[in-house]
Amino acid sequence: MQTSTIQGTKMHEDRILNFSAGPAILPESVLEQLREDIWNLNGSGVGVLEHSHRGKEIDTIFEEAVANCKTLAGIEDSHEVLFLQGGASGQFAMIPMNFLHQGRTADYLVTGTWAKKAIQEAQRIGDAHCAHDGSATLFDHVPTVDEIDLSLDPAYLHYCSNNTIYGTRFDAMPLASCTKIVDMSSEMFSRPWDYTGHGLVYAGAQKNLGPAGVVLALVSKELMETARDDMPTILSYETHAKGGSRYHTPPVFPIHAMGLVFKWILAEGGLEEMERRNNAKAGLIYDVLDDCGGFYIPHSRPECRSVMNISFKTQTPELDKKFIEDAAAHGMSALKGHRSIGGMRASIYNAFPAEGCKVLADFMKEFARTNG
Ligand SMILES: Cc1ncc(COP(=O)(O)O)c(C=O)c1O
């Protein structure tokens, strides 16, 4: 089979360019390792899907994944690394159930659809205050300090660092003296991030970290000690911390895949290198958006552009449709924008090759030339 290698990302030629927002592209070396491990894990004669979750092979998988995650995040023993289920949406409920006590208020920055779902879930449980609502400008930016209206003494501030649908992101964590909780589902480990003051960092795996079925949660031990004790056992972070993410039978396969992705990121040069590559990849596409004489309309304001999800459109829905069809004919899949904003979206996570971004950028130039 033919392969080509671009910046450490090997591409088999029987696979097309997958711009899916999630589940999304994974490093091919990880997929190849998984293919072997499904059959026979580390010479044990038993595949990873068939091992007991309490056996020594799986112990090793969990231990290495936790250790590598801590290395990537730059955290030591301050936080528990947990592998949970229920998707990032499950976290929208678990967070207030654990940390929003009666009589307290939690603040939320509503910067997109997912952040809105997070506050709506918190409002079902307690007092959640919307400290910023970006819906008036169709979530085309994340708030400046002046656009954030924090409550007096919030239990925590919840924000979403990268807005998958709108293609916006925070450059740095929002300023607040209270505990911060961040949804990093669509960009976890795509760049270095300052986790200072974060009680909880979480990400559904199926975008930048692995397959669907597991959520990564880094929960500070200090915050966990303050948790409520009136939620069902399975929804308590402490339950999962005490059980080493094995209180119940965990989804070993996606956890193993995520562990392999952590190793891949480290072997490729870590978060600084991911950031360097991601900036260069996104730059290829943003350059076309900026230099097309108005043919394309980017959704995000320039100062808060995501390098993971690039949302844009042309002048008409008909032309958008033609763009997506023509791109598919050129081997590029899943470029259709989210139904809430239409247009196009190119999701170019860590594993997406630079060569693929170049292919898209060249296609975009040609499409503008022939349809402008
Ligand atoms: C930023 C963000 N948060 C949360 C979610 C919801 O994730 P899940 O489907 O794992 O519940 C998504 C899904 O796209 C997302 O992009």
The ligand as an SDF file (V2000), in Angstrom:
LIG
                    3D

 16 16  0  0  0  0  0  0  0  0999 V2000
  -16.8690   21.7780   22.9040 C   0  0  0  0  0  0  0  0  0  0  0  0
  -17.7930   20.6010   23.0300 C   0  0  0  0  0  0  0  0  0  0  0  0
  -18.3100   20.3000   24.2270 N   0  0  0  0  0  0  0  0  0  0  0  0
  -19.1400   19.2600   24.3840 C   0  0  0  0  0  0  0  0  0  0  0  0
  -19.5130   18.4670   23.3150 C   0  0  0  0  0  0  0  0  0  0  0  0
  -20.4540   17.3070   23.5350 C   0  0  0  0  0  0  0  0  0  0  0  0
  -19.7230   16.1380   23.5050 O   0  0  0  0  0  0  0  0  0  0  0  0
  -20.3950   14.7020   23.7060 P   0  0  0  0  0  0  0  0  0  0  0  0
  -21.0300   14.3300   22.4180 O   0  0  0  0  0  0  0  0  0  0  0  0
  -19.2190   13.8440   24.0790 O   0  0  0  0  0  0  0  0  0  0  0  0
  -21.3850   14.7990   24.8030 O   0  0  0  0  0  0  0  0  0  0  0  0
  -18.9970   18.7370   22.0460 C   0  0  0  0  0  0  0  0  0  0  0  0
  -19.3710   17.9120   20.8940 C   0  0  0  0  0  0  0  0  0  0  0  0
  -19.1600   18.2290   19.7470 O   0  0  0  0  0  0  0  0  0  0  0  0
  -18.1260   19.8410   21.8990 C   0  0  0  0  0  0  0  0  0  0  0  0
  -17.6130   20.1550   20.7110 O   0  0  0  0  0  0  0  0  0  0  0  0
  1  2  1  0
  2  3  1  0
  2 15  2  0
  3  4  2  0
  4  5  1  0
  5  6  1  0
  5 12  2  0
  6  7  1  0
  7  8  1  0
  8  9  2  0
  8 10  1  0
  8 11  1  0
 12 13  1  0
 12 15  1  0
 13 14  2  0
 15 16  1  0
M  END
$$$$
